[in-house]
Amino acid sequence: MGEKLRYSDEELAEFKAIILDKLEKAKKEYDELRSYVSNAEGNDVKDTSPTFKTMEEGALTLSKESASQLAQRQARFIQHLEAALIRIENKTYGICRVTGKLIPKERLRAVPHATLTVEAKEGKI
């Protein structure tokens, strides 16, 4: 028997469950980050003494900038997971886009949105 060309429907269902779980968690985290970034009237420095106000405002701005960057990164992660779900529906999930070979299950369990084998990603192919 030749080399396996794609994952079975049962295997795809396993990966879909993993992706859906990660997607739910990612969306929840994204919503929390966006809520934090857009919270203009929340816990801020309006009630603190003027001495500490400047430092606290600076820390708050830095914290919101970091949260905004994390939110953008999380949005990209969500897009990658959603694209992986489309590949599952098309039955092309788990196939390396460089080599055309199956990406090992261990890699897909760790990085379910992967589109490259480790060798292809590292440029060893």
MODELLER restraints for C-alpha pairs under 7 A, 6 or more apart:
rsr = mdl.restraints
at = mdl.atoms
rsr.add(forms.Gaussian(group=physical.xy_distance, feature=features.Distance(at['CA:5:A'], at['CA:101:A']), mean=6.87, stdev=0.5))
rsr.add(forms.Gaussian(group=physical.xy_distance, feature=features.Distance(at['CA:5:A'], at['CA:102:A']), mean=6.67, stdev=0.5))
rsr.add(forms.Gaussian(group=physical.xy_distance, feature=features.Distance(at['CA:6:A'], at['CA:95:A']), mean=6.84, stdev=0.5))
rsr.add(forms.Gaussian(group=physical.xy_distance, feature=features.Distance(at['CA:6:A'], at['CA:102:A']), mean=6.51, stdev=0.5))
rsr.add(forms.Gaussian(group=physical.xy_distance, feature=features.Distance(at['CA:12:A'], at['CA:88:A']), mean=6.26, stdev=0.5))
rsr.add(forms.Gaussian(group=physical.xy_distance, feature=features.Distance(at['CA:16:A'], at['CA:85:A']), mean=6.60, stdev=0.5))
rsr.add(forms.Gaussian(group=physical.xy_distance, feature=features.Distance(at['CA:19:A'], at['CA:81:A']), mean=6.39, stdev=0.5))
rsr.add(forms.Gaussian(group=physical.xy_distance, feature=features.Distance(at['CA:19:A'], at['CA:112:A']), mean=6.35, stdev=0.5))
rsr.add(forms.Gaussian(group=physical.xy_distance, feature=features.Distance(at['CA:23:A'], at['CA:78:A']), mean=6.23, stdev=0.5))
rsr.add(forms.Gaussian(group=physical.xy_distance, feature=features.Distance(at['CA:23:A'], at['CA:81:A']), mean=6.47, stdev=0.5))
rsr.add(forms.Gaussian(group=physical.xy_distance, feature=features.Distance(at['CA:26:A'], at['CA:74:A']), mean=6.61, stdev=0.5))
rsr.add(forms.Gaussian(group=physical.xy_distance, feature=features.Distance(at['CA:26:A'], at['CA:78:A']), mean=6.49, stdev=0.5))
rsr.add(forms.Gaussian(group=physical.xy_distance, feature=features.Distance(at['CA:30:A'], at['CA:71:A']), mean=5.51, stdev=0.5))
rsr.add(forms.Gaussian(group=physical.xy_distance, feature=features.Distance(at['CA:30:A'], at['CA:74:A']), mean=5.92, stdev=0.5))
rsr.add(forms.Gaussian(group=physical.xy_distance, feature=features.Distance(at['CA:30:A'], at['CA:75:A']), mean=6.83, stdev=0.5))
rsr.add(forms.Gaussian(group=physical.xy_distance, feature=features.Distance(at['CA:33:A'], at['CA:67:A']), mean=5.88, stdev=0.5))
rsr.add(forms.Gaussian(group=physical.xy_distance, feature=features.Distance(at['CA:33:A'], at['CA:71:A']), mean=5.65, stdev=0.5))
rsr.add(forms.Gaussian(group=physical.xy_distance, feature=features.Distance(at['CA:34:A'], at['CA:71:A']), mean=6.36, stdev=0.5))
rsr.add(forms.Gaussian(group=physical.xy_distance, feature=features.Distance(at['CA:37:A'], at['CA:64:A']), mean=5.34, stdev=0.5))
rsr.add(forms.Gaussian(group=physical.xy_distance, feature=features.Distance(at['CA:37:A'], at['CA:67:A']), mean=6.39, stdev=0.5))
rsr.add(forms.Gaussian(group=physical.xy_distance, feature=features.Distance(at['CA:37:A'], at['CA:68:A']), mean=6.19, stdev=0.5))
rsr.add(forms.Gaussian(group=physical.xy_distance, feature=features.Distance(at['CA:45:A'], at['CA:53:A']), mean=6.03, stdev=0.5))
rsr.add(forms.Gaussian(group=physical.xy_distance, feature=features.Distance(at['CA:45:A'], at['CA:56:A']), mean=6.60, stdev=0.5))
rsr.add(forms.Gaussian(group=physical.xy_distance, feature=features.Distance(at['CA:45:A'], at['CA:57:A']), mean=6.73, stdev=0.5))
rsr.add(forms.Gaussian(group=physical.xy_distance, feature=features.Distance(at['CA:80:A'], at['CA:113:A']), mean=5.82, stdev=0.5))
rsr.add(forms.Gaussian(group=physical.xy_distance, feature=features.Distance(at['CA:81:A'], at['CA:113:A']), mean=5.43, stdev=0.5))
rsr.add(forms.Gaussian(group=physical.xy_distance, feature=features.Distance(at['CA:84:A'], at['CA:93:A']), mean=6.60, stdev=0.5))
rsr.add(forms.Gaussian(group=physical.xy_distance, feature=features.Distance(at['CA:84:A'], at['CA:113:A']), mean=5.37, stdev=0.5))
rsr.add(forms.Gaussian(group=physical.xy_distance, feature=features.Distance(at['CA:87:A'], at['CA:93:A']), mean=4.63, stdev=0.5))
rsr.add(forms.Gaussian(group=physical.xy_distance, feature=features.Distance(at['CA:94:A'], at['CA:102:A']), mean=5.61, stdev=0.5))
rsr.add(forms.Gaussian(group=physical.xy_distance, feature=features.Distance(at['CA:94:A'], at['CA:103:A']), mean=5.21, stdev=0.5))
rsr.add(forms.Gaussian(group=physical.xy_distance, feature=features.Distance(at['CA:94:A'], at['CA:115:A']), mean=6.68, stdev=0.5))
rsr.add(forms.Gaussian(group=physical.xy_distance, feature=features.Distance(at['CA:95:A'], at['CA:101:A']), mean=5.55, stdev=0.5))
rsr.add(forms.Gaussian(group=physical.xy_distance, feature=features.Distance(at['CA:95:A'], at['CA:102:A']), mean=4.56, stdev=0.5))
rsr.add(forms.Gaussian(group=physical.xy_distance, feature=features.Distance(at['CA:95:A'], at['CA:103:A']), mean=5.78, stdev=0.5))
rsr.add(forms.Gaussian(group=physical.xy_distance, feature=features.Distance(at['CA:95:A'], at['CA:115:A']), mean=6.77, stdev=0.5))
rsr.add(forms.Gaussian(group=physical.xy_distance, feature=features.Distance(at['CA:96:A'], at['CA:102:A']), mean=6.00, stdev=0.5))
rsr.add(forms.Gaussian(group=physical.xy_distance, feature=features.Distance(at['CA:96:A'], at['CA:103:A']), mean=5.89, stdev=0.5))
rsr.add(forms.Gaussian(group=physical.xy_distance, feature=features.Distance(at['CA:96:A'], at['CA:115:A']), mean=5.31, stdev=0.5))
rsr.add(forms.Gaussian(group=physical.xy_distance, feature=features.Distance(at['CA:96:A'], at['CA:116:A']), mean=4.51, stdev=0.5))
rsr.add(forms.Gaussian(group=physical.xy_distance, feature=features.Distance(at['CA:96:A'], at['CA:117:A']), mean=5.82, stdev=0.5))
rsr.add(forms.Gaussian(group=physical.xy_distance, feature=features.Distance(at['CA:97:A'], at['CA:115:A']), mean=5.98, stdev=0.5))
rsr.add(forms.Gaussian(group=physical.xy_distance, feature=features.Distance(at['CA:97:A'], at['CA:116:A']), mean=6.00, stdev=0.5))
rsr.add(forms.Gaussian(group=physical.xy_distance, feature=features.Distance(at['CA:98:A'], at['CA:116:A']), mean=6.75, stdev=0.5))
rsr.add(forms.Gaussian(group=physical.xy_distance, feature=features.Distance(at['CA:98:A'], at['CA:120:A']), mean=6.50, stdev=0.5))
rsr.add(forms.Gaussian(group=physical.xy_distance, feature=features.Distance(at['CA:103:A'], at['CA:116:A']), mean=6.76, stdev=0.5))
rsr.add(forms.Gaussian(group=physical.xy_distance, feature=features.Distance(at['CA:103:A'], at['CA:117:A']), mean=5.14, stdev=0.5))
rsr.add(forms.Gaussian(group=physical.xy_distance, feature=features.Distance(at['CA:108:A'], at['CA:114:A']), mean=6.35, stdev=0.5))
rsr.add(forms.Gaussian(group=physical.xy_distance, feature=features.Distance(at['CA:119:A'], at['CA:125:A']), mean=6.21, stdev=0.5))
